[in-house]
Amino acid sequence: MNTATETGAIALTPEQVFDSKVDQEIRIEPRDWMPDKYRQTLVRQISQHAHSEIVGMLPEGNWITRAPSLRRKATLIAKVQDEAGHGLYLYSAAETLGTSRTEMIEQLHNGKAKYSSIFNYPTISWADMGAIGWLVDGAAIMNQVPLCRTSYGPYARAMVRICKEESFHQRQGFEILLTLSRGTEAQRHMCQDSINRWWWPSVMMFGPSDDASPHTAQSMKWKIKRFTNDELRQKFVDICAEQVKLLGMTLPDPLLNWNEVRQHYDFGPINWEEFWSVISGNGPCNKERLDARVKAHEEGEWVRQAANAYAKKHRQ
Amino acid sequence: MNFEFLYTLHLADNALILGHRNSEWTGHGPILEQDIAISNIALDLIGQARNFYQYAATLYNGNKPELNGLIKAPAFQQVTGEIDEDDLAYLRDANEFYNCLLVEQSRGDWAKTILRQFLFSSYQQLLFSRLEGSADTTLSAIAEKSLKEITYHVRWSGEWVIRLGDGTEESRERMINAIDALWKYTGELFLSAPYEEEMARRGGGFAPESLKEEWLKKITATLEQATLPIPKEGWIQQGGKQGIHTEQLGFLLAEMQYLQRTYPNSEW
């Protein structure tokens, strides 16, 4: 409701100011008034994204000590390190909304906060470093590029930097698979096997289909989200169905077919039972991933304490 | 040429093995910022190793008849044509690695990792500042390039030594344990292997004996600032620089080399 001031000018309510900024594509900044639900949605989404970066370091970190060449070893370390950096930017962006990194990490460790379910799948061959780059980072980019224009300023700015690095990772991943696809019989087999295992979980990364996605409508209205899960998923399938041909490999979906009328690829049904089961904790590596994070955190406790104690002693 | 080749391998192996050990922390560091820092140091070291291996491969390919007998590992012997950096890193056996024992020790806790980095980087800083003046222009160029990174490694690890030594009772105790675990491996840094002596004689390398005093001064000053006890001269465990390693290296190599060994003659 508008209120008339003494001078007779019409003052807008904070909510109207907020809505009008969103409508005009003006970024919302940390000190601006925002609806509580908007704040909560962002904290949930940004922290979930940050946790995904941090947990995502584990399946790839697995292969750093086994990388098959010095160049691959260096690029893999650099990639996993980039993910730590992304985690940092995102935690900082979420902190501007009034939730501390410590709180967010606690929520990850006690299971209250989620991270991308894709990281609950195991990396069991070197080719998985390629498939993760191509498919998982590929799906992530599809989700993330629109976030560079998301309505909350600090999040949008963090995403610009992240997207630049992610597209580099995706090219690296594809190049790993390309090298394998041109290699020996055993390497080609390794490549196809990895695509077979990562394809469906990657397709699921876009989240539940639109009719089962509880947050989508509100998030679209607030311009946190720009496209629906199914729109992005379709785009991803269309691109990958073409790229896989360059590898001389196939995607494990007998129903994958170009549809002239829709001008899109049709694809087979998604195993939502698996999706919900992994989200609720029953994926192949849910326990391992969380345990590894908790272990690193607990084993680092004395280090953090020592750093604080030292800083306190020498503050004068 | 033997000496030049072995000396270069020694420098490469030091960097690779420590880089590998540090990279074991990636994703498991005590705090996100330090996870990034230790991964960065791992990357710097692996970068240095690559420069040295690439040079060693050039030496090998140009002098194959003379150097062929130096690496007897069957996997290496089966390489046809010219060798590259990866053949040197992935196809040699443990007894053909010439890194010092200090760098191959398990990463242990954060105290051990930090202390090892400080002990090694301080040594590397002194050595490479001499190597800049090497008559071998490639070694000199690599040393010059690496020094910028090493200066940061010394500063970063030195600050952590002080923070942990003068932090809490627990961190202090862990630092003392780390000193106990690692000190016996530091003596080897300053005992010349034959290839170091020969390279020093020819002006291409540098004999490390004369670095010890300056190194000890630096370490002592930092340990004092960290309120940590200064270790006494004691037993020196050595052998790594001549290919006789602790049990740790075999496991490290088994993991590191497995793909190259399992799928020979493959591009990655």
Interface residues (C-beta under 8 A of the other chain):
Chain A: I54 M57 L58 G61 I64 T65 R66 A67 P68 S69 L70 R71 R72 K73 A74 I77 A78 V80 Q81 A84 G85 G87 L88 Y91 W126 T179 R182 G183 T184 A186 Q187 A292 K295 A296 E299 G300 E301 W302 V303 R304 Q305 A306 A307 A309 Y310 K313
Chain B: L16 H20 S23 E24 T26 G27 H28 G29 P30 I31 L32 E33 Q34 D35 I36 S39 N40 A42 L43 I46 G47 A49 R50 Y53 E85 D86 A89 Y90 D109 W110 I162 R163 L164 D166 G167 T168 E170 S171 R174 E255 M256 Y258 L259 Q260 Y263 N265 S266 E267 W268
